[in-house]
């Protein structure tokens, strides 16, 4: 047997400049520019290996405006133009209206978005030569509308619900054997995200839930998109007579069943998962020590299907500032 060495090198640079100004007590303006450069060079050996070598860059110009209609109502607008090395010129925007009524905050927004092809789609190859790069340079585009309602029922407790409806066109996809391409079928998504939050000087607790529905244009469920998710995040500053003060952090995430390629051959529902993580941290001599346990219950699961994920993992880390 012989050993091979896979390689992956990447470089990324971002330059950003912006200016903000208050025109009046009710009106603020801003504008700026952002340049991103990404370069990659990787090679993975073997029959199922892949490689890519190339770069892409993007320059964006943006402006934003905020206007206070009265003490309880505000409006904001954001406009951005991007010039991508391969996807060329595109415009995106975001509009938002926020209204305060007693202990409630209502927010209504509409926005558009972009997702460009990645380096492998643009410059990739495989050992057999069947993968053809740059079969598409067209970006994926999205349109989203959201209604958010926040209720502050105590000074340290709030409940937030966000209802959304969105569509995605020119969906980017990648065939592992031929190349990247844009789907003809659009995707429609809608759902509601909820969050119940409590906090005080020593504790924070967040309970979350997501109910969503994502369908392709032919009515079939979008692959690997769970329709139900639940979560718990809890943090506590503990004072112990034996160990002294330390911090405890716990999070739990339930991900419901999703439709996937079962055993890589047919579309079917795959099992849900329940993953818990625990972290204990303490500062000793100005060094922050942390004991981290991921997948606390050692659940055996695959995500996506046929891709085994790590079981329980225990790690010790430290951080120091100079």
N, C-alpha and C positions, 0 to 999 in steps of 0.2 A: 504494500500500500504506500501511496505517496501523499504528502500533505500539500495543499494549495493555499495560497494567501489571497483572500478577497480584499479589495480596496475600495474605499470611499473617501473622496476628498470633496469638500464644498467650501464655497466662499459666499458671503452675503454682506452687502453694504447698503446702508440707508442714510440718506441726507435729507434733512427736513428743516424748513424755515417757515415761520408764520408770524402774522401781525394781528393783534387784537386791539380794538379801540371802542370806547364808549362815546357814541355820538351825542347822546343825551341820557337823562335818567331812565328813559324808557326804551332806548334803541342802542344795540351793540352790533358791531360788524367785525368780521374777521376774514382773512384770506391767507393763502400760503401755497407752498409747492413741496412736493416730495419725490425723491428719486430713489428707486430700488434696483439693485444689481444682484443677480444670483448666478453663480457658476458651479457646475458640478462635474465630477469625473469619477465614475465608479465602474467596477467590473466584478461580477460574481460568477465564479467558474462552475462548471457542471452542465449536465444535459438541460437542466431547467434554469440555467443561469441567465443573466442579462447584463447589459452594460449601457452606459450613456456618457457622452462627453459634449458639453456645450454650455451656452449661457443665454440668459434673457434679461432684459431690463425694461423698466416702466417709469415714465415720468407723469406725475399727476399735478393738476392745478385745481384748487378748491376754494370755495368761499362759503361763508355762513352768516346768518343774520338772526338776531333775537329781538323780539319786540314785546314789551309788556303792555297789554291792552288796558289792564287795570290791576288793582292789588291782588286779584285772585285768578287772573287769566293771562297766559303768555303764549306766544307763537314763535316757532323757530323754523328755519329753512336752511338746507345744506345742498350745495351743488358741486359736483366734482367731474372733471374731465380727465381721462387717462389716455396716454399714447403708449401702447405696448409694442415691443419689438416685433411680435408676430400677430397679435390680435388687433393691432392698429388702434383707431380712435373710438372711444365709447364715453357716453355720459351717464351718470347716475345721480340720484337726488334723494333727499329725505325731508318730509314735511311733518311737523308735530304741533298739536294744539293741546295745552294743559290747562285744566280748570280745577280750582280748589273750592269745595263746598263743605263747610264745617270740618269734620274729621276725615272727609273723603278727598282723594285726589284722582281725577279722571284724566286720562291721556289718550289721544287719538293720533295715529301716525300712518303714513304711507311712505314706502321706500323701495328703491330698486337696487340690485346688486349684480356683481360680476364674479365669475371664477374662470381664470385662465388655464389653458392646458399646462401640465407640469413638464419638467425637463425630460422625463422619460418618453412622454408622448411626442415631444418636439425633437429629441435627439437620440432616442433609445434604439437598441438592437438586441437580438438574441442569437444563440449559436447557430440555429438553423437558417437564419436570414429571413424567416417568414414575417418578422415584425417590421413594419414599414413606418418609420418616423414621419412626422409632419403630414399625416393623412388629414389632419384638421388643425387649424390655428384659430378656429372660431370659439369665442368664450361662451360659457354657460351664463344665462341671464335669469334674474328672478324679480318678482314683484310681490311685495308683502304689505298687508294692512293689519294693524293691531289696535285693540282697545284694551287699555290697562286700567284697573280700578284698585286703588289702595285705600285701606281703612285703618287708621291709627286709633285703635280702641283703648289703648293706654299709652303713657309716655314711652314705655319700653316694650310695647307689643304692637304688631301690625299684621295685616293679612293682605296679600296681593294676588289678584287674578289677572292673567293676560290671555285674551282671546285673539287668535290669529287666523288669517286666511291668506294663503300664498300660492303662487304658481311658479314653476321653473320650466324654462324653455331651452332648447338646444342643449339638453342634458349631456354633460361630458361622460363618456364611458371609455373603457379600455378593454380590448380583447387581448389576452396574453399571447395570442399567436399571430395576429395580423396587424394591430395598430390601434391608435386612439381614434374615436369618432364621436359625432354628436347624434344623440337619439332623435328619431323623428317624433316619438311619443313624448308629450309634455307630462309633467307631474303636478298634481294638485294636492295641496296640504292644508289641513285645518286642525285646530285643536285648542286646548286650554291648559295653561300652566299655572299652578297654584303654589303659594309659599306662605307659611305661617311662621312668624319670627318672634322670639322672645330674647331679651338680653338685659343684663344688669352688670354691675361692676365685676362680678366673678364668673358669670355663666353666659353662654350663648346657646340657643337651641333653634334649629330650623327644620321644619317639616315641609317636604315638597312632594308634589304629584304632577304628573304630566299625562294627559289623555289626548292622543293625537290620531289622525287618520291621514294616511298618505297613499294616494292611488295614482297609478300610471293612466295614461289616456284611454287605455282599453279596459279600465276598471280593476285591473289586478293590483294587489298590494305591492308597494315598493319594497324591494328586497332589503332585509336587515334593518328595518325601521320599526322599532317596538311601538305598540299602540298604548301601552301602559308602563309607567315608570314611577317608582316611589322612592323617597330618600329621607334620611335623617342625618343631621350633622349636629354634634354636641361638643362643646368645649367648656372646660372648667379649670379655674385656678384653685388648686388644692393646697391647704396648709396642714401638713402632717407633723405631729410631735416627733416622729422617728426620722423621717426623711426631709423635713423642712418643706418649703414651698416648691411646688412643681406644677406643670400644666398637663392636662389630659385632653386628648382629642379623639373623637370617635366618629366614624361615618359609615352609613349603611346605604346600599343601593340595590333596589329590586328592579330588574329589567325583564319585562314581560316577553312572552313568546314572540318570535319573529319568523317571517317567511324567508327561507334561504335555500340554497342548493344543497339538499340533504345528501350527504355522502358524495357531494360533487356531481350528482347525476340527475336529480329531479327536484323540482320546487316543492317544499313542504315546510310545515311549522317545526321549529326547533325549540328546545327547552328554554325556560326562563332561568335567570340566575339571581342569587342573593349573595352579594359580596360585602364583607365587613372589613374595615381597617381600623387599627388602633395605634395611637402614638402617645408616648410619655416623654416629656422633655423637662430638663432642669438645668439651671445655670450654676456652674461650679467654677470658682476662680476666674470669672469673666469669660468662661467657655460654655457655650450652650450645647449640652449633650442630649441626644434624642434616641429613644428606643422605638423602632417602627415595626409593626407587624401588619403585613398586607395579606388579604384573603385569610382572615382570622380563623374561619371554620374549615379551612383547607378544602374548599369546594372544588370538585373536578368538573371543568366545563370547557367548551369550545366556542370561540367567537372570533371570526365567523366559523361556520360548521367545518369540521375536519382540522381546524387550527387549535391545538391544545394550548391553554393558557396556564400560567404558573400557579402552583398550589401555594400553601402557606409559606411566607418568606419573612424572616426576621433579620433586621439590620440595625446596626448601631452607627450613629454618625455624630459629628461634632462640628461646631461653627465658632469661629473666633473673629473678632473685629480688632483691627490695629489702627 
